[in-house]
Amino acid sequence: MSMQGGLKVERMCYLAQVSRAGFYRSFQEPVPAEEEMKIRSAIQQTVLQHRRRYGYRRVTAELRRQGICLNHKRVARIMREDNLLAVQPRAFLVTTDSQHRLEVYLNLAARVKLTGVNQLWVADITYIRLRSEFVYLAVILDAFSRKVVGWALARTLAADLALAALEQALAQRNPPPGLVHHSDRGLQYASARYIARLNQYQMLPSMSRPANPYDNATCESFMRTLKREEIDANYYHDLDQLRANVELFIEQYYNRQRLHSALGYRPPEEFECDANTSSLGAKVSFLRHGEIYRSDGNSAEGKPAQTGSPAHRLDESPAGYSLAGWSPPEPTSASPAATILREKPDV
């Protein structure tokens, strides 16, 4: 501890009733008022450019992309002082009708390890309140890049709404065979017309477990972003005005400009351009806790293989995948583009 005359700095700070941190801070050059104003101006421009959709984390990331390095706590403080905090979301309404006798399918989304685009699509439907009516929005996202590849608006929850979003996604992406299409167990996605369209493009249908929205978290996250940053921040008179604004938000802003935290604070289109997805395919794992099930009764390590039910829960057993002929799954992973073959256990 340095000495000042016959007293230590700690003793002098105690006698003066000041902290040591404040004492040493007094030697630093004060931040010029011009620099503070430039920082506030940059934060305000970023917030207003994104129409108060960004919170302090994304504002900080955007400023760093511009070469302005700031601590996120400082950004949050300035946004709070200038009343620039993001618009808060409203409550939601359940739109899923899973009480039907149509065929449902095994949840494959949790088993897919993504390596590129057009390997896993996630779909969902939400409601939007207008001045005198409710309308409904169906979207389809590429789970790898979080990019919206298809969407549709309608006044009813009929299967045509989900089909319209699917047709747009197929026209834009033209996916290869084996793509996994994941959704909830709603009537729209379980309808015969929708499943027939998936089969026509050799896509694998996948559905969430009952009352488990986490299986479709990617699409749920986009719906929350759309509601908070666009729908709740504006007032729409009719469906045409809403459609124009939603199209502008999705096509021009969300896909091309908005920084996504799960993508390293990059827009979806930029992430797709930077990702190297030329040769690898997705992998679908059917293992539980890293164990390999074999029909010969031995594991890969020479130990007896475990027996019993497969990795999914009993309450997710679908009619589309019969458990009567269940057999131990194939090796650790397989390309969704290839047909999933099953071995029959030795009798």
C-alpha positions as CSV (number, residue, x, y, z in Angstrom):
1,M,0.0,0.0,0.0
2,S,1.4,3.3,-1.1
3,M,2.2,6.0,1.6
4,Q,1.3,9.7,1.6
5,G,3.4,11.3,4.2
6,G,3.0,9.1,7.2
7,L,-0.5,7.8,6.3
8,K,-1.5,5.0,4.0
9,V,-4.1,5.5,1.3
10,E,-6.5,3.2,3.0
11,R,-6.2,5.3,6.3
12,M,-6.7,8.6,4.4
13,C,-9.8,7.3,2.6
14,Y,-11.2,6.1,6.0
15,L,-10.6,9.5,7.5
16,A,-12.1,11.4,4.5
17,Q,-15.0,9.0,4.4
18,V,-14.5,8.1,0.7
19,S,-13.9,4.7,-0.9
20,R,-10.6,3.7,-2.3
21,A,-12.2,3.0,-5.7
22,G,-13.5,6.6,-5.7
23,F,-10.0,7.9,-4.8
24,Y,-8.3,6.1,-7.6
25,R,-11.1,6.9,-10.0
26,S,-10.4,10.6,-9.4
27,F,-7.1,10.2,-11.2
28,Q,-8.9,9.1,-14.4
29,E,-9.8,11.6,-17.1
30,P,-13.5,12.4,-17.0
31,V,-15.5,11.3,-20.0
32,P,-16.1,14.3,-22.2
33,A,-19.6,15.5,-22.6
34,E,-19.3,15.3,-26.4
35,E,-18.4,11.6,-26.2
36,E,-21.4,10.9,-24.0
37,M,-23.7,12.7,-26.4
38,K,-22.3,10.7,-29.3
39,I,-23.0,7.4,-27.4
40,R,-26.5,8.5,-26.6
41,S,-27.2,9.5,-30.2
42,A,-25.9,6.2,-31.5
43,I,-28.1,4.3,-29.0
44,Q,-31.2,6.4,-29.9
45,Q,-30.6,5.9,-33.7
46,T,-30.3,2.1,-33.3
47,V,-33.5,1.9,-31.1
48,L,-35.5,4.1,-33.5
49,Q,-34.2,2.4,-36.6
50,H,-35.5,-0.9,-35.2
51,R,-38.7,0.8,-34.0
52,R,-38.1,-0.1,-30.3
53,R,-37.9,-3.8,-31.1
54,Y,-34.4,-4.2,-29.7
55,G,-33.6,-4.6,-26.0
56,Y,-30.3,-3.5,-24.5
57,R,-28.5,-6.8,-25.5
58,R,-29.3,-6.4,-29.2
59,V,-28.6,-2.7,-29.1
60,T,-25.2,-3.5,-27.6
61,A,-24.5,-6.1,-30.3
62,E,-25.5,-3.7,-33.0
63,L,-23.3,-1.0,-31.7
64,R,-20.3,-3.4,-31.5
65,R,-20.9,-4.3,-35.2
66,Q,-20.6,-0.6,-35.9
67,G,-17.3,-0.4,-34.0
68,I,-18.7,1.1,-30.8
69,C,-17.6,-1.0,-27.8
70,L,-19.8,-0.4,-24.8
71,N,-20.8,-2.4,-21.7
72,H,-24.3,-3.7,-21.9
73,K,-25.1,-2.3,-18.4
74,R,-24.2,1.2,-19.6
75,V,-26.5,0.7,-22.7
76,A,-29.3,-0.5,-20.4
77,R,-28.9,2.5,-18.1
78,I,-28.9,5.0,-21.0
79,M,-32.0,3.3,-22.6
80,R,-33.8,3.5,-19.3
81,E,-32.9,7.1,-18.7
82,D,-34.0,8.1,-22.2
83,N,-37.2,5.9,-22.1
84,L,-36.1,3.7,-25.0
85,L,-36.8,0.3,-23.5
86,A,-38.4,-2.3,-25.8
87,V,-42.1,-2.8,-26.1
88,Q,-43.4,-5.5,-23.7
89,P,-45.5,-8.5,-25.0
90,R,-49.2,-9.2,-24.2
91,A,-50.9,-12.4,-23.1
92,F,-51.5,-15.1,-25.7
93,L,-54.4,-17.3,-26.7
94,V,-54.3,-21.0,-27.4
95,T,-55.0,-21.9,-31.0
96,T,-54.1,-25.6,-31.1
97,D,-56.9,-28.1,-31.4
98,S,-55.3,-31.5,-30.8
99,Q,-58.5,-33.3,-29.8
100,H,-59.0,-35.3,-33.0
101,R,-58.8,-38.8,-34.2
102,L,-56.4,-38.1,-37.0
103,E,-53.1,-39.8,-37.3
104,V,-50.2,-38.2,-35.3
105,Y,-46.5,-38.9,-35.7
106,L,-43.4,-39.5,-33.7
107,N,-41.4,-36.5,-32.5
108,L,-38.3,-36.5,-34.7
109,A,-37.2,-32.9,-34.1
110,A,-35.5,-33.6,-30.7
111,R,-33.5,-36.3,-32.4
112,V,-32.2,-34.3,-35.4
113,K,-28.7,-32.9,-35.3
114,L,-28.6,-30.1,-37.8
115,T,-25.7,-29.4,-40.1
116,G,-27.4,-27.2,-42.7
117,V,-30.5,-25.7,-44.2
118,N,-33.6,-27.6,-45.4
119,Q,-33.1,-30.4,-42.9
120,L,-35.7,-29.4,-40.3
121,W,-38.7,-27.1,-40.7
122,V,-40.8,-26.0,-37.7
123,A,-44.4,-24.8,-38.2
124,D,-46.9,-23.1,-35.9
125,I,-50.1,-20.9,-36.0
126,T,-50.9,-17.9,-33.9
127,Y,-53.8,-15.3,-33.6
128,I,-53.7,-11.6,-34.2
129,R,-56.3,-9.2,-32.9
130,L,-57.5,-6.5,-35.3
131,R,-60.0,-3.7,-34.5
132,S,-63.1,-5.8,-35.1
133,E,-62.0,-9.4,-35.6
134,F,-59.3,-12.1,-35.0
135,V,-57.1,-13.3,-37.8
136,Y,-54.6,-16.1,-37.8
137,L,-51.0,-16.4,-39.0
138,A,-49.2,-19.6,-40.0
139,V,-45.5,-19.7,-40.4
140,I,-42.7,-22.2,-41.3
141,L,-39.1,-21.6,-40.1
142,D,-35.9,-23.3,-41.1
143,A,-34.6,-24.5,-37.7
144,F,-31.0,-24.2,-38.8
145,S,-31.0,-20.5,-39.7
146,R,-34.3,-19.4,-38.0
147,K,-35.3,-17.9,-41.3
148,V,-39.0,-17.7,-42.2
149,V,-39.5,-19.7,-45.4
150,G,-43.3,-19.6,-45.6
151,W,-46.2,-17.7,-44.0
152,A,-49.9,-17.1,-44.6
153,L,-52.7,-15.0,-43.1
154,A,-56.4,-15.9,-43.0
155,R,-59.6,-15.3,-41.1
156,T,-60.1,-18.9,-40.2
157,L,-58.1,-21.8,-38.7
158,A,-58.9,-24.1,-41.6
159,A,-56.3,-26.5,-43.0
160,D,-56.0,-24.1,-46.0
161,L,-54.1,-21.6,-43.8
162,A,-51.3,-24.1,-43.0
163,L,-51.3,-25.4,-46.6
164,A,-50.8,-21.9,-47.9
165,A,-47.7,-21.4,-45.7
166,L,-46.4,-24.8,-46.8
167,E,-46.9,-24.1,-50.5
168,Q,-44.9,-20.8,-50.1
169,A,-42.1,-22.6,-48.3
170,L,-41.9,-25.3,-51.0
171,A,-41.9,-22.8,-53.8
172,Q,-39.0,-20.8,-52.2
173,R,-36.8,-23.6,-51.0
174,N,-37.6,-26.7,-53.1
175,P,-36.2,-28.9,-50.3
176,P,-34.6,-32.3,-51.0
177,P,-36.2,-35.5,-49.9
178,G,-35.9,-36.5,-46.2
179,L,-36.6,-33.0,-44.7
180,V,-38.2,-33.3,-41.2
181,H,-41.4,-31.2,-40.9
182,H,-42.2,-30.5,-37.2
183,S,-45.4,-29.1,-35.8
184,D,-47.8,-29.4,-32.9
185,R,-50.7,-32.0,-33.0
186,G,-53.2,-29.5,-34.3
187,L,-55.9,-30.5,-36.7
188,Q,-54.4,-28.4,-39.5
189,Y,-51.1,-30.3,-39.6
190,A,-52.7,-33.7,-39.1
191,S,-55.2,-33.3,-41.9
192,A,-55.0,-35.7,-44.9
193,R,-54.3,-33.0,-47.4
194,Y,-51.4,-31.6,-45.4
195,I,-49.8,-35.0,-44.8
196,A,-50.3,-35.9,-48.5
197,R,-48.4,-32.8,-49.5
198,L,-45.6,-33.7,-47.2
199,N,-45.5,-37.2,-48.6
200,Q,-45.4,-35.9,-52.2
201,Y,-42.1,-34.1,-51.4
202,Q,-40.9,-37.1,-49.3
203,M,-40.8,-35.1,-46.1
204,L,-40.9,-36.8,-42.7
205,P,-43.8,-35.5,-40.5
206,S,-43.0,-34.9,-36.9
207,M,-45.2,-33.7,-34.0
208,S,-44.7,-32.4,-30.5
209,R,-45.7,-34.3,-27.4
210,P,-49.0,-33.3,-25.8
211,A,-48.9,-30.1,-23.8
212,N,-45.1,-29.7,-24.5
213,P,-44.3,-26.4,-26.4
214,Y,-40.6,-26.8,-25.8
215,D,-40.4,-29.3,-28.7
216,N,-41.4,-26.4,-31.0
217,A,-39.5,-23.7,-29.2
218,T,-37.9,-22.2,-32.3
219,C,-41.2,-21.3,-33.8
220,E,-42.7,-20.2,-30.5
221,S,-39.8,-17.8,-30.1
222,F,-40.4,-16.2,-33.5
223,M,-44.1,-15.8,-32.7
224,R,-43.2,-14.0,-29.5
225,T,-40.7,-11.7,-31.4
226,L,-43.4,-10.9,-34.0
227,K,-46.0,-10.1,-31.4
228,R,-43.7,-8.0,-29.3
229,E,-41.8,-6.1,-32.0
230,E,-44.4,-5.7,-34.7
231,I,-48.0,-6.6,-33.7
232,D,-48.1,-5.0,-30.2
233,A,-46.3,-1.9,-31.3
234,N,-48.8,-1.0,-34.0
235,Y,-52.5,-0.7,-34.6
236,Y,-54.1,-2.3,-37.7
237,H,-57.4,-1.4,-39.2
238,D,-58.0,-4.4,-41.5
239,L,-56.4,-7.6,-42.8
240,D,-54.8,-5.9,-45.9
241,Q,-52.9,-3.4,-43.7
242,L,-51.8,-6.2,-41.4
243,R,-50.6,-8.4,-44.3
244,A,-48.5,-5.5,-45.8
245,N,-46.9,-4.9,-42.4
246,V,-46.2,-8.5,-41.6
247,E,-44.7,-9.0,-45.1
248,L,-42.4,-6.0,-44.5
249,F,-41.4,-7.3,-41.1
250,I,-40.7,-10.8,-42.2
251,E,-39.1,-10.4,-45.6
252,Q,-37.3,-7.1,-45.2
253,Y,-36.5,-6.9,-41.5
254,Y,-36.5,-10.2,-39.7
255,N,-34.9,-12.3,-42.4
256,R,-32.4,-9.7,-43.5
257,Q,-31.7,-7.2,-40.8
258,R,-32.7,-8.3,-37.3
259,L,-29.8,-9.7,-35.2
260,H,-30.6,-13.2,-33.8
261,S,-28.9,-14.1,-30.5
262,A,-28.9,-17.8,-31.3
263,L,-27.0,-17.1,-34.5
264,G,-24.2,-15.1,-32.9
265,Y,-26.1,-11.9,-33.4
266,R,-26.4,-12.2,-37.1
267,P,-29.5,-12.0,-39.4
268,P,-30.8,-15.4,-40.7
269,E,-29.9,-14.7,-44.4
270,E,-26.4,-13.6,-43.4
271,F,-26.0,-16.8,-41.3
272,E,-27.1,-19.0,-44.2
273,C,-24.6,-17.3,-46.5
274,D,-21.7,-17.7,-44.0
275,A,-22.6,-21.3,-43.1
276,N,-20.8,-24.1,-45.0
277,T,-23.6,-26.6,-45.7
278,S,-22.6,-28.0,-49.0
279,S,-21.9,-31.6,-48.2
280,L,-23.1,-32.6,-44.7
281,G,-26.6,-34.0,-44.0
282,A,-28.6,-34.0,-40.8
283,K,-28.3,-36.8,-38.4
284,V,-31.3,-38.4,-36.6
285,S,-30.3,-40.1,-33.4
286,F,-32.4,-42.9,-31.8
287,L,-30.1,-43.4,-28.8
288,R,-30.8,-42.9,-25.1
289,H,-27.9,-41.7,-22.9
290,G,-25.4,-42.6,-25.7
291,E,-26.2,-46.3,-25.6
292,I,-26.4,-48.5,-28.8
293,Y,-29.2,-51.0,-29.0
294,R,-28.3,-54.1,-31.0
295,S,-30.5,-57.1,-32.0
296,D,-27.7,-59.6,-31.0
297,G,-28.2,-58.6,-27.4
298,N,-24.7,-57.0,-27.0
299,S,-23.7,-53.4,-26.9
300,A,-20.8,-51.8,-28.7
301,E,-18.7,-52.2,-25.5
302,G,-19.5,-55.9,-25.2
303,K,-22.0,-55.4,-22.4
304,P,-25.6,-56.8,-22.6
305,A,-27.8,-54.4,-24.5
306,Q,-30.7,-52.8,-22.6
307,T,-34.2,-53.9,-23.3
308,G,-37.5,-52.1,-23.0
309,S,-39.2,-49.3,-24.7
310,P,-37.5,-46.8,-27.1
311,A,-36.3,-43.4,-26.1
312,H,-39.6,-41.6,-26.5
313,R,-42.3,-41.5,-23.9
314,L,-45.4,-43.7,-24.0
315,D,-47.6,-40.6,-24.3
316,E,-46.0,-39.6,-27.5
317,S,-46.6,-43.0,-29.2
318,P,-48.2,-42.1,-32.5
319,A,-50.5,-44.0,-34.8
320,G,-48.1,-43.2,-37.6
321,Y,-45.3,-45.3,-36.0
322,S,-46.6,-48.6,-34.7
323,L,-45.0,-49.9,-31.5
324,A,-46.2,-53.4,-32.2
325,G,-43.3,-54.0,-34.5
326,W,-40.8,-51.9,-32.6
327,S,-37.3,-53.1,-32.7
328,P,-33.9,-51.7,-31.5
329,P,-33.0,-48.6,-33.5
330,E,-30.3,-48.5,-36.0
331,P,-26.8,-47.0,-35.3
332,T,-26.3,-43.6,-33.7
333,S,-27.4,-41.5,-36.7
334,A,-28.8,-41.6,-40.1
335,S,-29.5,-39.1,-42.8
336,P,-33.1,-38.0,-43.1
337,A,-32.8,-38.2,-46.8
338,A,-32.3,-42.0,-46.6
339,T,-35.1,-44.4,-45.7
340,I,-35.0,-45.4,-42.0
341,L,-34.6,-49.2,-41.9
342,R,-35.3,-51.3,-38.9
343,E,-33.9,-54.6,-37.9
344,K,-36.2,-57.3,-36.5
345,P,-35.0,-58.9,-33.3
346,D,-33.8,-62.5,-33.4
347,V,-36.6,-64.9,-32.4
